[in-house]
Amino acid sequence: MNPYLDEDLRALAEQARRFASERIAPGFQERDRTRVLDRGLMREMGALGLIAPELPEALGGLGTGCLAAGVIHEEIARADLSMSYVNLLASLIAQILAEHGEPALVGPWLQRLTRGETLLAIALTEPRGGSDAASLRLKMQAAADGSGDWILNGEKTSISAADQADAAVVFARSGTVEEGARGVSALFVPMDLPGITRTRFDCHGQRAIGRGSIHFENVRVPARHLLGAPGAGFVQVMQGFDFSRALIGLQVLAVARQSLDETWAHVAERQAFGKPLAAFQGVSHTLAALDTQVDAARLLCLQTLWLKDRGLPHTAEAAMCKWWGPQLAYETVHQCLLMHGHGGYDRGPLEQRLRDVLGFQIGDGTAQIMKTIIARARAGRGAVGV
């Protein structure tokens, strides 16, 4: 019995699991090959209420807690990590829009988002700064005509769904570089505005969702698209990351769990020297240790969402999910691949999962940054010195 999941959440997870196994898993490898995210599947997910269920019903959600988003998220990820990016981006961005956007502007977008009719991106990283997000340099200047509109110039890079997103929450420098985080603002930017061009990278994994750059050349953004107060953008995104980091942990651990389940079945059946592979402790003990750690890491992620649902501090726990989950998932899938021998090394589910989970050791905050966040929470920012 899982102490964090009640009967309703278990039923929701089962609904998501059936949909994921029947509709998402069959196209897992094909989407990786074609690098195309299936918008039809997005709409199916939306029709079932599987996208951003934590939003209020008035905004298109189900009015559930963040744990509900988590259990859905991991079931979609078990079938296809790239497809689960739909859930990850929706929950992260919907939170920002719902809390800081003008209701008349963001309301229709959130309705479309939860129905699976639109894909949104979050544009924070820049060529000069990844982990040092507060040093970004994309320029955001007031239009000279006094309209209150904003003009964007610069580049964002390594943005998930950069070339597929219909709109993005863009973080830009509204103050001076010397102001650091206090000079960063957020804008909601439709990607069809004049002056926007986009490129796509040839990434190692997560190929259906993709990553790329967004270039802004004198892009005019209406005044009402400002999210929150000027200079408050950095604080907004950092608060949102506590949520998404727990979701990322569940996302990659679901991939690890699926790989473990398949590998346990494989080593119980595959014979070597007249015995099942599982009879050899070098095999079974390795899997047993990884199985234990994956279960423990998952509980940490669920605990983090449980804390968030209750309005309790969870920044350190979220950082733990983000550094431990991807590292453990990569090691787990790696060992599972090796235990399948040459069959695992061939192009197939395990090889693709290994590529997919690797990227999360880089994006959305490296392990080193996450450990610094934990140290600040435990010892205090002054003691840590960064």
CORCOR-V43456 format. One record per residue. N is the residue number from 0. RES is the residue in one letter. OMEGA is omega in degrees with one decimal (999 if undefined). Layout:
n=N res=RES omega=OMEGA
n=N res=RES omega=OMEGA
This chain:
n=0 res=M omega=178.4
n=1 res=N omega=-175.4
n=2 res=P omega=-176.4
n=3 res=Y omega=-173.3
n=4 res=L omega=177.5
n=5 res=D omega=-176.3
n=6 res=E omega=-179.8
n=7 res=D omega=-179.8
n=8 res=L omega=177.2
n=9 res=R omega=177.3
n=10 res=A omega=177.6
n=11 res=L omega=178.2
n=12 res=A omega=179.6
n=13 res=E omega=176.9
n=14 res=Q omega=179.3
n=15 res=A omega=-179.1
n=16 res=R omega=178.8
n=17 res=R omega=179.8
n=18 res=F omega=-177.3
n=19 res=A omega=-177.8
n=20 res=S omega=-176.9
n=21 res=E omega=-171.1
n=22 res=R omega=-174.0
n=23 res=I omega=-175.2
n=24 res=A omega=-177.3
n=25 res=P omega=-179.0
n=26 res=G omega=-175.7
n=27 res=F omega=-176.2
n=28 res=Q omega=179.4
n=29 res=E omega=178.6
n=30 res=R omega=175.7
n=31 res=D omega=-178.5
n=32 res=R omega=-175.5
n=33 res=T omega=-177.2
n=34 res=R omega=-179.9
n=35 res=V omega=175.3
n=36 res=L omega=-173.8
n=37 res=D omega=179.8
n=38 res=R omega=176.7
n=39 res=G omega=176.3
n=40 res=L omega=176.1
n=41 res=M omega=-179.2
n=42 res=R omega=176.1
n=43 res=E omega=177.4
n=44 res=M omega=179.5
n=45 res=G omega=-179.4
n=46 res=A omega=179.1
n=47 res=L omega=-179.4
n=48 res=G omega=-175.1
n=49 res=L omega=-179.5
n=50 res=I omega=179.3
n=51 res=A omega=-179.0
n=52 res=P omega=-178.1
n=53 res=E omega=176.9
n=54 res=L omega=174.7
n=55 res=P omega=-179.8
n=56 res=E omega=-180.0
n=57 res=A omega=-179.7
n=58 res=L omega=176.1
n=59 res=G omega=179.7
n=60 res=G omega=178.6
n=61 res=L omega=-178.9
n=62 res=G omega=178.5
n=63 res=T omega=175.1
n=64 res=G omega=-179.0
n=65 res=C omega=175.7
n=66 res=L omega=178.5
n=67 res=A omega=176.3
n=68 res=A omega=-178.5
n=69 res=G omega=-176.8
n=70 res=V omega=174.3
n=71 res=I omega=-175.7
n=72 res=H omega=-177.0
n=73 res=E omega=178.9
n=74 res=E omega=176.2
n=75 res=I omega=-178.9
n=76 res=A omega=176.5
n=77 res=R omega=-178.9
n=78 res=A omega=-176.9
n=79 res=D omega=-178.8
n=80 res=L omega=179.8
n=81 res=S omega=-180.0
n=82 res=M omega=179.6
n=83 res=S omega=173.5
n=84 res=Y omega=176.1
n=85 res=V omega=179.3
n=86 res=N omega=-177.5
n=87 res=L omega=-178.4
n=88 res=L omega=-178.8
n=89 res=A omega=-177.8
n=90 res=S omega=179.3
n=91 res=L omega=-173.3
n=92 res=I omega=179.3
n=93 res=A omega=179.2
n=94 res=Q omega=-179.5
n=95 res=I omega=-178.1
n=96 res=L omega=-176.7
n=97 res=A omega=-176.2
n=98 res=E omega=-169.6
n=99 res=H omega=-177.6
n=100 res=G omega=174.1
n=101 res=E omega=-173.6
n=102 res=P omega=-177.5
n=103 res=A omega=179.7
n=104 res=L omega=-171.3
n=105 res=V omega=-178.0
n=106 res=G omega=178.5
n=107 res=P omega=177.8
n=108 res=W omega=180.0
n=109 res=L omega=176.0
n=110 res=Q omega=179.2
n=111 res=R omega=-179.9
n=112 res=L omega=-177.8
n=113 res=T omega=176.0
n=114 res=R omega=-179.6
n=115 res=G omega=-176.3
n=116 res=E omega=178.8
n=117 res=T omega=179.4
n=118 res=L omega=-178.9
n=119 res=L omega=179.3
n=120 res=A omega=173.8
n=121 res=I omega=-172.2
n=122 res=A omega=-178.7
n=123 res=L omega=-173.6
n=124 res=T omega=178.1
n=125 res=E omega=-178.3
n=126 res=P omega=-177.2
n=127 res=R omega=-174.8
n=128 res=G omega=173.5
n=129 res=G omega=179.6
n=130 res=S omega=178.7
n=131 res=D omega=-173.0
n=132 res=A omega=-177.4
n=133 res=A omega=-177.9
n=134 res=S omega=-175.9
n=135 res=L omega=-171.2
n=136 res=R omega=174.7
n=137 res=L omega=-171.9
n=138 res=K omega=178.4
n=139 res=M omega=-175.6
n=140 res=Q omega=177.2
n=141 res=A omega=177.8
n=142 res=A omega=-175.1
n=143 res=A omega=-175.7
n=144 res=D omega=177.3
n=145 res=G omega=-177.7
n=146 res=S omega=-174.0
n=147 res=G omega=177.1
n=148 res=D omega=-178.9
n=149 res=W omega=178.3
n=150 res=I omega=-178.9
n=151 res=L omega=174.1
n=152 res=N omega=178.3
n=153 res=G omega=-173.9
n=154 res=E omega=166.3
n=155 res=K omega=-176.1
n=156 res=T omega=-177.1
n=157 res=S omega=-178.6
n=158 res=I omega=177.5
n=159 res=S omega=-179.9
n=160 res=A omega=-176.0
n=161 res=A omega=-175.4
n=162 res=D omega=-177.6
n=163 res=Q omega=-174.2
n=164 res=A omega=177.5
n=165 res=D omega=177.9
n=166 res=A omega=-178.9
n=167 res=A omega=166.6
n=168 res=V omega=-172.3
n=169 res=V omega=179.1
n=170 res=F omega=-171.5
n=171 res=A omega=-179.5
n=172 res=R omega=177.3
n=173 res=S omega=176.5
n=174 res=G omega=-179.8
n=175 res=T omega=177.1
n=176 res=V omega=-178.8
n=177 res=E omega=179.1
n=178 res=E omega=178.7
n=179 res=G omega=-176.5
n=180 res=A omega=-178.2
n=181 res=R omega=179.4
n=182 res=G omega=-178.0
n=183 res=V omega=177.7
n=184 res=S omega=-179.3
n=185 res=A omega=177.8
n=186 res=L omega=172.5
n=187 res=F omega=-168.3
n=188 res=V omega=170.8
n=189 res=P omega=-174.0
n=190 res=M omega=177.6
n=191 res=D omega=178.4
n=192 res=L omega=177.9
n=193 res=P omega=177.2
n=194 res=G omega=179.5
n=195 res=I omega=171.6
n=196 res=T omega=-175.2
n=197 res=R omega=176.3
n=198 res=T omega=179.4
n=199 res=R omega=177.9
n=200 res=F omega=174.0
n=201 res=D omega=-171.7
n=202 res=C omega=-178.6
n=203 res=H omega=-178.4
n=204 res=G omega=-178.9
n=205 res=Q omega=-168.0
n=206 res=R omega=179.1
n=207 res=A omega=177.8
n=208 res=I omega=175.0
n=209 res=G omega=173.8
n=210 res=R omega=179.3
n=211 res=G omega=-179.7
n=212 res=S omega=173.3
n=213 res=I omega=-178.3
n=214 res=H omega=-179.6
n=215 res=F omega=177.9
n=216 res=E omega=-178.8
n=217 res=N omega=-179.8
n=218 res=V omega=-179.0
n=219 res=R omega=-178.7
n=220 res=V omega=-178.4
n=221 res=P omega=-176.2
n=222 res=A omega=-176.0
n=223 res=R omega=179.0
n=224 res=H omega=174.6
n=225 res=L omega=179.9
n=226 res=L omega=-178.2
n=227 res=G omega=-178.4
n=228 res=A omega=174.2
n=229 res=P omega=179.9
n=230 res=G omega=-178.1
n=231 res=A omega=-173.2
n=232 res=G omega=-176.2
n=233 res=F omega=178.6
n=234 res=V omega=-179.5
n=235 res=Q omega=-175.7
n=236 res=V omega=179.4
n=237 res=M omega=176.8
n=238 res=Q omega=179.3
n=239 res=G omega=-177.5
n=240 res=F omega=176.3
n=241 res=D omega=177.3
n=242 res=F omega=-174.2
n=243 res=S omega=179.7
n=244 res=R omega=175.2
n=245 res=A omega=177.6
n=246 res=L omega=178.7
n=247 res=I omega=177.4
n=248 res=G omega=178.2
n=249 res=L omega=-178.4
n=250 res=Q omega=-176.3
n=251 res=V omega=178.4
n=252 res=L omega=174.6
n=253 res=A omega=175.8
n=254 res=V omega=178.1
n=255 res=A omega=-179.6
n=256 res=R omega=178.0
n=257 res=Q omega=179.5
n=258 res=S omega=177.9
n=259 res=L omega=-179.5
n=260 res=D omega=179.8
n=261 res=E omega=-175.9
n=262 res=T omega=173.5
n=263 res=W omega=179.1
n=264 res=A omega=-178.8
n=265 res=H omega=-175.3
n=266 res=V omega=174.8
n=267 res=A omega=-176.4
n=268 res=E omega=-174.6
n=269 res=R omega=-177.9
n=270 res=Q omega=171.9
n=271 res=A omega=-179.4
n=272 res=F omega=175.7
n=273 res=G omega=-179.4
n=274 res=K omega=169.8
n=275 res=P omega=177.6
n=276 res=L omega=-178.3
n=277 res=A omega=179.2
n=278 res=A omega=179.7
n=279 res=F omega=-174.1
n=280 res=Q omega=176.6
n=281 res=G omega=176.6
n=282 res=V omega=-172.2
n=283 res=S omega=-179.8
n=284 res=H omega=176.4
n=285 res=T omega=179.5
n=286 res=L omega=-180.0
n=287 res=A omega=179.3
n=288 res=A omega=179.6
n=289 res=L omega=178.3
n=290 res=D omega=179.0
n=291 res=T omega=-177.2
n=292 res=Q omega=178.7
n=293 res=V omega=176.8
n=294 res=D omega=-179.2
n=295 res=A omega=180.0
n=296 res=A omega=177.9
n=297 res=R omega=178.5
n=298 res=L omega=177.2
n=299 res=L omega=179.2
n=300 res=C omega=179.1
n=301 res=L omega=177.3
n=302 res=Q omega=-179.8
n=303 res=T omega=177.8
n=304 res=L omega=175.8
n=305 res=W omega=177.4
n=306 res=L omega=179.8
n=307 res=K omega=179.5
n=308 res=D omega=-178.3
n=309 res=R omega=178.1
n=310 res=G omega=-178.8
n=311 res=L omega=-179.9
n=312 res=P omega=-178.9
n=313 res=H omega=-177.9
n=314 res=T omega=-179.8
n=315 res=A omega=-180.0
n=316 res=E omega=178.5
n=317 res=A omega=178.0
n=318 res=A omega=176.2
n=319 res=M omega=177.8
n=320 res=C omega=-171.9
n=321 res=K omega=-179.3
n=322 res=W omega=-175.2
n=323 res=W omega=-176.6
n=324 res=G omega=-179.4
n=325 res=P omega=179.5
n=326 res=Q omega=-179.8
n=327 res=L omega=-180.0
n=328 res=A omega=-180.0
n=329 res=Y omega=-179.9
n=330 res=E omega=-179.8
n=331 res=T omega=-179.6
n=332 res=V omega=178.4
n=333 res=H omega=-179.5
n=334 res=Q omega=177.5
n=335 res=C omega=178.2
n=336 res=L omega=-179.1
n=337 res=L omega=-178.0
n=338 res=M omega=172.3
n=339 res=H omega=177.4
n=340 res=G omega=-178.4
n=341 res=H omega=177.1
n=342 res=G omega=176.4
n=343 res=G omega=-178.1
n=344 res=Y omega=177.5
n=345 res=D omega=176.0
n=346 res=R omega=-176.7
n=347 res=G omega=-175.5
n=348 res=P omega=-177.1
n=349 res=L omega=178.1
n=350 res=E omega=-179.8
n=351 res=Q omega=178.5
n=352 res=R omega=179.4
n=353 res=L omega=177.2
n=354 res=R omega=-175.6
n=355 res=D omega=-174.9
n=356 res=V omega=-178.0
n=357 res=L omega=-175.5
n=358 res=G omega=-178.2
n=359 res=F omega=169.6
n=360 res=Q omega=179.8
n=361 res=I omega=-173.4
n=362 res=G omega=175.8
n=363 res=D omega=176.8
n=364 res=G omega=-179.4
n=365 res=T omega=178.5
n=366 res=A omega=-179.0
n=367 res=Q omega=177.8
n=368 res=I omega=-179.9
n=369 res=M omega=179.6
n=370 res=K omega=175.2
n=371 res=T omega=177.7
n=372 res=I omega=178.2
n=373 res=I omega=-179.9
n=374 res=A omega=177.2
n=375 res=R omega=-178.2
n=376 res=A omega=-176.5
n=377 res=R omega=-175.4
n=378 res=A omega=-176.2
n=379 res=G omega=-178.0
n=380 res=R omega=-178.9
n=381 res=G omega=-179.7
n=382 res=A omega=-179.6
n=383 res=V omega=174.2
n=384 res=G omega=176.5
n=385 res=V omega=999
